[in-house]
Amino acid sequence: MTTVLGISAFYHDSAAALVVDGEIVAAAQEERFTRKKHDDGFPKHAVDFCLQHAGLSYDKLDYVAYYEKPLIKFDRLLETYLAYAPAGLGSFMRSMPIWLHKKLRLPRTMRKELPGYRRRFVFAAHHESHAAGAFFPSPFEEAAIITADGVGEWSTASIGIGEGNQLRLTHELRFPHSLGLLYSAFTYYCGFKVNSGEYKLMGLAPYGEPRFKDLIVDKLIDLKPDGSFRMDMRYFNYCQGLTMTGPKFEQLFGAPVRGSESKLTQHYMDVAASIQAVTEEIMLRMARFAHEVTGKKNLCLAGGVALNCVANGRILREGPFDKVWIQPAAGDAGSALGAALLVWHQLLEKPRTPAPTDSQRGTLLGPSFDGDQIAAFLDGRGARYSRLEDAELFQTVAGYLADEKVVGWFQGRMEFGPRALGGRSILGDARSAAMQSTMNLKIKFRESFRPFAPSVLEEDMKGYFAVGGDQPSPYMLLVAPVEESRRTGNGESTASGLDKLKVIRSQIPAVTHVDYSARVQSVDPERNPRYHSLLSAFKEKTGCPVVINTSFNVRGEPIVCTPEDAYRCFMATNMDVLVLGSHVLLKADQPDAPDNEAKAHLAKFELD
């Protein structure tokens, strides 16, 4: 038996993943255990979970793989600071203590955190880790590979090829020219948090018009036919400062950086639409070039930019590839898994047999809790619940959903990656015109413009969403148009800005975005049988195979991990029903339930 532990840490979204004899056994982000969103510390809890799940101790590990090469990254930082000196002094003084005391001493740090491990550490290149996480778990024997993010060591994007048990990167884009950092600069400008608010920018884009697209292409970047580009760094500040953009950027767009809690005006909606359009164009050009130079019919994607599911959908529908597979944990968390698989296949030259779907087990790779554990917790809290057999459970919960109740759904193993896929989800009726606002304002406590994603039975997906070809979307990483036959006649409107939210556009209005799109999750009985059974029961009851699926958390918190996390979130929001395994709790039955919405809203702030 050969065991490989992969680790990503000390930037954002720290994670650990365990591969045993080539099989992906466990993986989790550290934030889920510490409850600190985007936790960047050493993933001690995630490592311990992976080992405990496999019944291993530290001394039984054969290899520990780290997701990037810190010395090369440090070289890039020093060279950048020197190039901009003395302008970068503040940023230099802020980052150097962290590097000198932690990041440059990674072997020592990892020895301390992994007591008993005495063997070698393997340091993989950042974009090789992304590429390995994209290709090796995929269902393809061979494929083109694209990775794109902010920056690794020097690379910010790469194109490569995977064949059998080997991959190689053939082209790269280098810092400071970066699609991830370009998008993050606009995230910052529009008042959202860098490295976590990019999906908000993507969700905001359909409310605007891309009237600044030509300005971006003319002034900010020099875009080539192959998707490579150079940025005019006079407009940006991330090389030498503590902000993403500089004064010339604000002058160019005619408005200051938006305050994080200030009103969203049409200007920022149009800016969001413009950078989203540019991003999609760049990704399409990269995809066409990758197809040209590799000659492969399938594509694998990873890196933070691969979480831009609107661009992914366009690549599938308009690009040259037959099929696209995207690493579910496409950001740095997934690089922990990529680093481990890189050791197994590339370093140890172990064979690889692609699984018919993929080898990531529906990315349900985190902790699970059995019925006795759940019951013991609930009894300890004095909670009131019913315990139902499966057939009755699915029918009962489907009935609550059909009655427009909001349901917390906690089942099996926790998801690895940023998307809730039926393991740690909050569910609602997609047919309800009021459900999007209800869930945003009363459950999630987040911006009203944010869209919700649909889960749909895979066998019914084509009747509701034009994903493209026969491609499934099990990991909620593709945006597709709602089928014309499901749209309503009153979708066209003169409404602008956030007023577009009030327009009913389809038979499933709660998951139809203002541009008639949806971020789709297809649910099949192989990857998630219990969730598939619930959706089947809902279809039987209502005739509709689609529900809202959003992550089980509130604004500012990671997705829940344990029954305690789920119960706490349930009690602090206006959620109606909580389902923990086979245990069903009604909010109104709980002895300590808030007696009105004001108390529930106040309780939310205790979570922040």
Secondary structure by P-SEA (a helix, b strand, c coil): cbbbbbbbccccccbbbbbcccccccccccccccccccccccaaaaaaaaaaaaccccccccbbbbcccaaaaaaaaaaaaaaacccaaaaaaacaaaaaccccaaaaaaaaacccccbbbbbccaaaaaaaaacccccccbbbbbbbcccccccccccccccccbbbbcccccccccaaaaaaaaaaaaccccccaaaaaaaacccccccaaaaaaaccccccccccccccccccccccccccccaaaaaaaccccccccccccaaaaaaaaaaaaaaaaaaaaaaaaaaaaccccbbbbbcccccaaaaaaaaaaccccccccccccccccaaaaaaaaaaaccccbbbbbbccccccccccccccccaaaaaaaaaaabbbbbbbcaaaaaaaaaaaaaacccccccccbbbccccccccccccccccccaaaaaaacccccccccbbbbbbccccccccccccccccccccccbbbccccccccccccccccccccccccccccccccccccccbbbbbcccccaaaaaaaaaaaaaccccbbbbbccccccccccccaaaaaaaaaaccccbbbcccbbbbccccccccccaaaaaaaaaaac
